Amino acid sequence: MQTSSRVVVVGAGFGGLQAAQSLAGSGAEVVLIDRNNYHTFVPLLYQVATAQIEPEQIAYPVRTLLRRLPNVRFLMAEVNHIDLANQVVQTNRAAISYDFLVLATGSQTQFQTIPGVPDHAFALRTLEESVVLRNHIMSCFEQAVQEPDSLRRQQLLTFAIVGGGPTGVEMAGALVELFQDALFRDYPRLEHQHIKVILVQSSGRLLVGLPKKLGAYTYKRLRQIGVNVYLDAKVSRVTAGAVHLHNHQLIPTATVIWTAGLEAAPPDASDELSHATKGKLVVQPTLQVAERSQVYAIGDVAYVEQDGKPLVGVAPEALQQGVAVARNIKRQLQGKAPKPFRYFNKGRLAIIGCYSGVGKIGAIAFTGFLAWIMWLGVHLVYLPGYRSRLMVLLNWLYTYGVGDRAIRSIMPLATSVETRKGSRNKAVRYSSGSR
């Protein structure tokens, strides 16, 4: 085995971090690069945005995760360009040469081409975006309690979520929990029947990646807890004070949360790589990119098919791909051919809120409290760090036991980065890092 080979992994998300950890003891030098010095547990971002857990509880230091792996080092840097011909990763700190490259740069919110969405809608893909959204939600209530105009007050108390996938459903349920528990008691002067949560879905069902009966249950349950669900409703444009639908319906709102899709976030590369839908890189069954045998792509940045269907892009897929890529690189270091990747689907879970969820494991589909408690358990197990798990568990016990949320402060944020949504919503850096 070569001892002088270097593997560069770009991105410390689920797939990239798993690949770097799995390359421990490989005999190669491993360099993990990310613009943040922490790993974000993305599935719980919506709970940060709805004041259930603190941002630090889902941001775990990368160096802590790697400290016992002597052949793995971390570089906090922004990747500016990848020279594939000369096998060099150009960052804002240094140029890093590589023998093998793993691209695990993940995804970003897909705003599509709908007018007004990038300027007036809130995304929910990064830690700072979740904090910005939480501050905005709390600010809406502070403004509403002092607003004399009833129409403006109703606008401030209407929260529209666009996208009926898992993130949209989770966000809708969590907002209802927040409003029914803490905020009803904090703002007794507000007429609670005026607080509206609206979920807008372009297709005729929710959770299209799960069986239809689970989507139907989700629709019914959301309606029961007070969410207004619009199916077959396509957004035509978004303005500072409303969501406009194709059927000319208008939803006056000061808050539009965009969860209607993701697109890959590949780094800039010198050679033109093959792309599939949503900007994903085309990879071979071994997860090597089509044009370069020493370059791998995993997670949301890679287009991977299995049994004629593309993988959906969830964390378990990225984790398994990280292990598979590490195994293939080890094989190449030994002069062996890499093996095809095959994803083992352990099942899917989605939480609705108010003690309900949906799930499918194998051929068995189930709903209600069992799916809800299983979702909490699975995410608690996968959350890195014993302290983070303990603190999240205590917050959950407090939230669901006492019926309150302690993290409702409107926190000041650093202002050292670009403003993306005008004066109303600054895409600012969170103090512990950004993505």
C-alpha positions as CSV (number, residue, x, y, z in Angstrom):
1,M,0.0,0.0,0.0
2,Q,1.3,3.4,-0.9
3,T,2.0,5.6,2.2
4,S,2.5,8.8,0.3
5,S,-0.9,9.1,-1.3
6,R,-3.2,11.9,-0.3
7,V,-6.9,11.9,-0.2
8,V,-8.7,15.2,-0.1
9,V,-12.4,15.3,1.0
10,V,-14.3,18.5,0.3
11,G,-17.3,18.9,2.6
12,A,-17.8,17.9,6.3
13,G,-21.4,16.9,5.9
14,F,-22.7,13.4,6.5
15,G,-21.0,11.8,3.5
16,G,-17.7,13.7,3.6
17,L,-17.2,13.2,7.4
18,Q,-18.0,9.5,7.1
19,A,-15.5,9.1,4.2
20,A,-12.7,10.8,6.2
21,Q,-13.4,8.7,9.3
22,S,-13.6,5.5,7.3
23,L,-10.2,6.3,5.7
24,A,-8.5,6.1,9.1
25,G,-5.7,3.6,9.1
26,S,-5.7,3.5,5.3
27,G,-2.1,4.4,5.0
28,A,-3.0,7.6,3.1
29,E,-2.9,11.2,4.3
30,V,-6.5,12.4,4.5
31,V,-7.3,16.1,4.3
32,L,-10.9,17.1,5.1
33,I,-11.8,20.6,3.9
34,D,-14.9,22.7,4.9
35,R,-15.6,26.4,5.2
36,N,-17.0,25.7,8.8
37,N,-15.1,24.1,11.6
38,Y,-18.2,22.2,12.7
39,H,-20.5,19.5,11.3
40,T,-24.2,20.6,11.1
41,F,-26.8,18.0,11.9
42,V,-29.2,19.2,9.2
43,P,-32.3,17.2,10.1
44,L,-32.8,19.2,13.2
45,L,-32.4,22.7,11.7
46,Y,-36.1,23.2,11.7
47,Q,-36.1,22.7,15.5
48,V,-33.6,25.5,15.9
49,A,-35.8,27.7,13.7
50,T,-38.8,26.9,15.9
51,A,-37.1,27.6,19.3
52,Q,-36.9,24.0,20.4
53,I,-33.2,23.5,20.6
54,E,-30.1,25.8,20.6
55,P,-27.9,26.1,17.5
56,E,-24.8,24.8,19.3
57,Q,-26.5,21.5,20.0
58,I,-26.5,20.5,16.4
59,A,-23.1,22.0,15.5
60,Y,-20.3,19.6,16.5
61,P,-16.6,20.5,16.1
62,V,-15.0,18.6,13.3
63,R,-11.6,18.5,15.0
64,T,-13.2,16.8,18.0
65,L,-14.5,14.1,15.7
66,L,-11.1,13.6,14.1
67,R,-8.8,14.0,17.0
68,R,-8.1,10.3,17.4
69,L,-7.4,9.7,13.7
70,P,-3.7,10.4,13.2
71,N,-3.7,10.2,9.4
72,V,-6.7,12.6,9.1
73,R,-6.3,16.4,9.3
74,F,-8.8,19.2,9.0
75,L,-8.5,22.5,7.0
76,M,-11.0,25.2,7.5
77,A,-11.1,26.9,4.1
78,E,-13.3,27.9,1.3
79,V,-12.7,25.9,-1.9
80,N,-12.4,28.4,-4.8
81,H,-11.5,26.1,-7.7
82,I,-10.5,22.5,-8.5
83,D,-7.9,21.9,-11.1
84,L,-8.8,18.4,-12.2
85,A,-6.0,18.1,-14.8
86,N,-3.2,18.9,-12.3
87,Q,-5.1,17.4,-9.3
88,V,-5.0,20.5,-7.1
89,V,-7.7,21.9,-4.9
90,Q,-7.4,25.7,-4.7
91,T,-8.7,27.2,-1.5
92,N,-8.6,30.7,0.0
93,R,-5.8,29.5,2.4
94,A,-3.7,27.1,0.4
95,A,-3.4,24.9,-2.7
96,I,-3.8,21.2,-1.8
97,S,-2.7,18.5,-4.2
98,Y,-4.4,15.1,-4.2
99,D,-4.1,11.6,-5.5
100,F,-7.8,10.9,-4.8
101,L,-10.6,13.5,-4.4
102,V,-14.0,13.0,-2.7
103,L,-16.6,15.7,-3.5
104,A,-19.2,15.9,-0.7
105,T,-20.3,19.5,-1.0
106,G,-23.9,18.8,-0.5
107,S,-26.9,20.8,-1.7
108,Q,-28.5,24.2,-1.5
109,T,-32.0,25.5,-1.6
110,Q,-33.5,25.4,-5.1
111,F,-35.3,28.7,-5.7
112,Q,-36.2,27.8,-9.2
113,T,-37.1,30.7,-11.5
114,I,-40.1,32.0,-9.6
115,P,-39.9,35.8,-9.3
116,G,-39.3,37.2,-5.9
117,V,-38.4,33.9,-4.1
118,P,-34.6,34.6,-3.6
119,D,-35.4,38.0,-2.3
120,H,-38.4,37.4,0.0
121,A,-38.4,33.7,1.0
122,F,-36.5,32.2,3.9
123,A,-34.4,29.1,3.2
124,L,-33.7,26.4,5.9
125,R,-30.4,24.6,4.9
126,T,-27.8,26.2,7.1
127,L,-27.3,27.0,10.8
128,E,-27.4,30.7,10.3
129,E,-30.5,30.5,8.1
130,S,-32.3,28.7,11.0
131,V,-31.3,31.4,13.5
132,V,-32.3,34.2,11.1
133,L,-35.7,32.5,10.7
134,R,-36.2,32.0,14.4
135,N,-35.4,35.7,15.0
136,H,-37.9,36.6,12.3
137,I,-40.7,34.5,13.7
138,M,-40.3,36.0,17.2
139,S,-40.1,39.5,15.7
140,C,-43.4,38.9,13.9
141,F,-45.1,38.3,17.2
142,E,-43.4,41.3,18.8
143,Q,-44.6,43.5,16.0
144,A,-48.1,42.0,15.8
145,V,-48.8,42.7,19.5
146,Q,-48.2,46.4,18.9
147,E,-49.8,46.6,15.4
148,P,-53.0,48.6,15.4
149,D,-54.0,47.7,11.8
150,S,-55.8,44.4,11.7
151,L,-54.8,43.5,8.1
152,R,-51.1,44.1,8.8
153,R,-51.5,42.2,12.1
154,Q,-53.0,39.2,10.3
155,Q,-50.2,39.4,7.7
156,L,-47.6,39.2,10.5
157,L,-49.4,36.2,12.1
158,T,-49.6,34.2,8.8
159,F,-46.7,31.8,8.1
160,A,-46.6,30.2,4.7
161,I,-44.4,27.1,3.9
162,V,-43.9,26.2,0.3
163,G,-43.0,22.5,-0.3
164,G,-44.8,19.5,1.1
165,G,-41.8,17.2,1.5
166,P,-40.4,16.1,4.9
167,T,-38.9,19.5,5.8
168,G,-42.1,21.4,4.9
169,V,-44.3,19.0,6.9
170,E,-41.9,19.0,9.9
171,M,-41.7,22.8,9.9
172,A,-45.5,23.2,9.7
173,G,-46.1,20.8,12.7
174,A,-43.3,22.5,14.7
175,L,-44.8,25.9,14.2
176,V,-48.1,24.7,15.4
177,E,-46.5,23.3,18.5
178,L,-44.6,26.5,19.1
179,F,-47.7,28.7,18.7
180,Q,-50.0,26.4,20.8
181,D,-47.5,26.0,23.7
182,A,-45.3,29.0,24.4
183,L,-46.5,31.8,22.2
184,F,-50.2,31.6,23.2
185,R,-49.2,32.3,26.8
186,D,-46.6,34.9,25.9
187,Y,-49.0,37.0,23.8
188,P,-52.4,36.8,25.5
189,R,-53.5,40.1,23.8
190,L,-53.3,38.5,20.4
191,E,-56.4,36.7,19.0
192,H,-55.0,33.2,18.6
193,Q,-57.5,32.2,15.9
194,H,-55.7,34.7,13.7
195,I,-52.4,32.8,13.8
196,K,-52.2,30.8,10.6
197,V,-49.8,28.1,9.3
198,I,-50.2,27.4,5.6
199,L,-48.5,24.6,3.7
200,V,-48.4,25.0,-0.1
201,Q,-47.7,21.9,-2.2
202,S,-47.5,22.0,-6.0
203,S,-48.6,18.3,-6.4
204,G,-51.8,16.6,-5.3
205,R,-50.2,14.8,-2.2
206,L,-47.7,15.3,0.6
207,L,-44.5,13.3,1.1
208,V,-44.3,12.0,-2.4
209,G,-41.3,9.8,-1.5
210,L,-43.5,7.7,0.8
211,P,-46.6,5.5,0.0
212,K,-49.8,7.4,-0.8
213,K,-51.6,6.3,2.3
214,L,-48.9,7.9,4.5
215,G,-49.2,11.1,2.5
216,A,-53.0,11.0,3.0
217,Y,-52.5,10.5,6.7
218,T,-50.1,13.4,6.9
219,Y,-52.6,15.6,5.1
220,K,-55.4,14.6,7.5
221,R,-53.2,15.0,10.6
222,L,-51.9,18.4,9.6
223,R,-55.5,19.6,9.1
224,Q,-56.5,18.3,12.5
225,I,-53.8,20.2,14.3
226,G,-54.7,23.4,12.5
227,V,-52.5,23.6,9.4
228,N,-54.1,24.9,6.2
229,V,-52.9,22.6,3.4
230,Y,-53.1,23.8,-0.2
231,L,-52.6,20.9,-2.7
232,D,-52.1,21.3,-6.4
233,A,-51.1,24.9,-5.6
234,K,-48.3,26.3,-7.7
235,V,-46.5,29.5,-6.7
236,S,-46.3,32.1,-9.4
237,R,-44.3,34.8,-7.5
238,V,-43.4,36.0,-4.0
239,T,-43.5,39.6,-2.9
240,A,-42.5,41.3,0.3
241,G,-46.0,40.8,1.7
242,A,-47.6,37.9,-0.1
243,V,-47.4,34.6,-1.9
244,H,-49.1,34.6,-5.3
245,L,-50.5,31.4,-6.7
246,H,-51.1,30.4,-10.4
247,N,-54.9,30.3,-9.8
248,H,-54.6,34.1,-8.9
249,Q,-55.1,33.3,-5.2
250,L,-53.2,35.6,-2.9
251,I,-51.8,34.6,0.6
252,P,-50.9,37.8,2.5
253,T,-48.0,36.9,4.8
254,A,-44.8,38.4,6.2
255,T,-43.1,35.0,6.3
256,V,-42.5,32.6,3.4
257,I,-40.4,29.5,4.2
258,W,-39.1,27.8,1.1
259,T,-38.7,24.1,1.3
260,A,-39.7,23.2,-2.2
261,G,-36.6,21.5,-3.4
262,L,-32.8,21.3,-3.4
263,E,-30.1,21.4,-6.0
264,A,-26.5,20.2,-5.9
265,A,-23.7,22.6,-4.8
266,P,-20.7,21.3,-6.8
267,P,-17.4,23.2,-6.6
268,D,-16.0,25.1,-9.5
269,A,-13.8,22.7,-11.6
270,S,-11.4,23.3,-14.5
271,D,-12.9,20.5,-16.6
272,E,-16.5,20.2,-17.6
273,L,-18.0,17.4,-15.6
274,S,-21.2,15.6,-16.6
275,H,-24.3,16.9,-14.8
276,A,-27.7,15.3,-14.3
277,T,-30.9,16.9,-12.9
278,K,-30.6,19.6,-10.3
279,G,-26.9,20.1,-11.0
280,K,-25.8,16.8,-9.7
281,L,-22.6,15.2,-10.9
282,V,-23.0,12.0,-12.9
283,V,-21.2,9.1,-11.3
284,Q,-20.5,5.5,-12.2
285,P,-21.9,2.7,-10.0
286,T,-18.6,2.8,-8.1
287,L,-19.4,6.5,-7.2
288,Q,-16.4,7.7,-9.4
289,V,-17.3,10.7,-11.6
290,A,-17.7,9.8,-15.2
291,E,-14.6,11.6,-16.5
292,R,-12.1,11.0,-13.6
293,S,-11.4,7.6,-12.0
294,Q,-9.6,9.2,-9.1
295,V,-12.5,11.6,-8.3
296,Y,-15.6,10.5,-6.3
297,A,-18.8,12.3,-5.6
298,I,-21.2,11.4,-2.9
299,G,-24.3,12.7,-1.1
300,D,-26.5,15.4,-2.5
301,V,-23.9,16.5,-5.1
302,A,-24.0,13.0,-6.8
303,Y,-26.6,11.6,-9.1
304,V,-26.9,7.9,-8.1
305,E,-29.3,5.4,-9.6
306,Q,-30.3,2.1,-8.1
307,D,-32.7,-0.3,-9.8
308,G,-33.4,2.3,-12.4
309,K,-34.4,5.0,-9.9
310,P,-32.4,7.9,-8.5
311,L,-31.7,7.9,-4.8
312,V,-33.6,10.5,-2.9
313,G,-30.7,12.2,-1.1
314,V,-31.2,11.5,2.6
315,A,-28.5,11.2,5.3
316,P,-28.3,7.4,5.5
317,E,-27.5,7.3,1.7
318,A,-24.6,9.8,2.2
319,L,-23.3,7.8,5.2
320,Q,-23.3,4.5,3.3
321,Q,-21.7,6.2,0.3
322,G,-18.9,7.6,2.6
323,V,-18.1,4.1,3.8
324,A,-18.2,2.7,0.2
325,V,-15.9,5.4,-1.2
326,A,-13.4,4.9,1.6
327,R,-13.4,1.2,0.8
328,N,-12.9,1.8,-2.9
329,I,-10.0,4.2,-2.3
330,K,-8.4,1.6,-0.1
331,R,-8.8,-1.0,-2.9
332,Q,-7.3,1.4,-5.4
333,L,-4.3,2.0,-3.1
334,Q,-3.8,-1.7,-3.1
335,G,-4.0,-1.9,-6.8
336,K,-7.5,-3.4,-6.9
337,A,-10.5,-2.3,-8.8
338,P,-13.3,-0.4,-7.0
339,K,-16.6,-2.1,-6.4
340,P,-20.1,-0.8,-7.2
341,F,-22.1,0.9,-4.4
342,R,-25.5,-0.5,-3.4
343,Y,-27.6,1.3,-0.9
344,F,-29.3,-0.7,1.8
345,N,-32.6,1.1,2.7
346,K,-33.3,0.7,6.4
347,G,-36.6,2.6,6.1
348,R,-37.9,6.1,6.1
349,L,-39.4,8.2,8.9
350,A,-41.0,11.6,8.9
351,I,-42.3,13.6,11.9
352,I,-45.5,15.6,11.6
353,G,-45.6,17.1,15.1
354,C,-48.1,17.0,18.0
355,Y,-47.0,13.4,18.8
356,S,-47.5,12.0,15.4
357,G,-45.4,10.8,12.4
358,V,-45.3,8.4,9.6
359,G,-42.8,5.7,8.7
360,K,-42.1,2.8,6.3
361,I,-39.6,-0.1,7.1
362,G,-39.5,-2.7,4.5
363,A,-43.1,-3.5,3.4
364,I,-44.5,-2.2,6.7
365,A,-46.0,1.3,6.9
366,F,-47.1,2.8,10.2
367,T,-48.3,6.1,11.5
368,G,-49.0,8.0,14.7
369,F,-47.2,8.0,18.0
370,L,-44.9,5.0,17.2
371,A,-43.5,6.7,14.1
372,W,-43.1,10.0,16.1
373,I,-41.1,8.3,19.0
374,M,-39.0,6.3,16.5
375,W,-38.1,9.5,14.6
376,L,-36.9,11.1,17.8
377,G,-34.9,8.0,18.8
378,V,-33.2,7.6,15.5
379,H,-32.1,11.2,15.3
380,L,-30.9,11.2,18.8
381,V,-28.7,8.2,18.1
382,Y,-27.2,9.7,14.9
383,L,-26.6,13.1,16.5
384,P,-22.8,13.3,17.1
385,G,-21.5,14.0,20.7
386,Y,-22.8,12.7,24.0
387,R,-23.2,16.2,25.4
388,S,-25.3,17.2,22.4
389,R,-27.5,14.2,22.7
390,L,-28.0,14.8,26.4
391,M,-28.9,18.5,25.9
392,V,-31.3,17.8,23.0
393,L,-33.0,15.0,25.0
394,L,-33.4,17.4,27.9
395,N,-34.9,20.0,25.6
396,W,-37.3,17.5,24.2
397,L,-38.4,16.4,27.6
398,Y,-38.9,20.0,28.7
399,T,-40.8,20.9,25.5
400,Y,-43.1,17.9,25.5
401,G,-43.4,17.5,29.2
402,V,-43.9,21.1,30.3
403,G,-45.3,22.4,27.0
404,D,-43.0,25.3,26.8
405,R,-39.9,26.5,24.8
406,A,-37.1,28.2,26.5
407,I,-35.2,29.4,23.5
408,R,-37.3,32.3,22.3
409,S,-34.9,35.2,22.5
410,I,-34.3,37.4,19.5
411,M,-30.5,37.1,19.4
412,P,-28.2,39.7,17.7
413,L,-26.2,38.3,14.8
414,A,-22.9,39.2,13.3
415,T,-23.2,41.3,10.2
416,S,-19.9,40.6,8.4
417,V,-21.4,38.8,5.3
418,E,-23.6,39.7,2.4
419,T,-27.2,40.6,2.8
420,R,-29.3,38.2,0.7
421,K,-32.9,39.1,1.5
422,G,-32.7,42.9,1.8
423,S,-33.2,44.7,5.1
424,R,-36.0,42.3,6.2
425,N,-33.8,39.2,6.2
426,K,-30.1,39.3,6.3
427,A,-28.3,36.1,5.5
428,V,-25.8,36.8,8.3
429,R,-23.1,34.6,9.7
430,Y,-23.8,32.8,13.0
431,S,-21.1,33.6,15.5
432,S,-19.8,30.0,15.8
433,G,-19.4,29.7,12.0
434,S,-21.4,29.6,8.8
435,R,-22.1,27.5,5.9
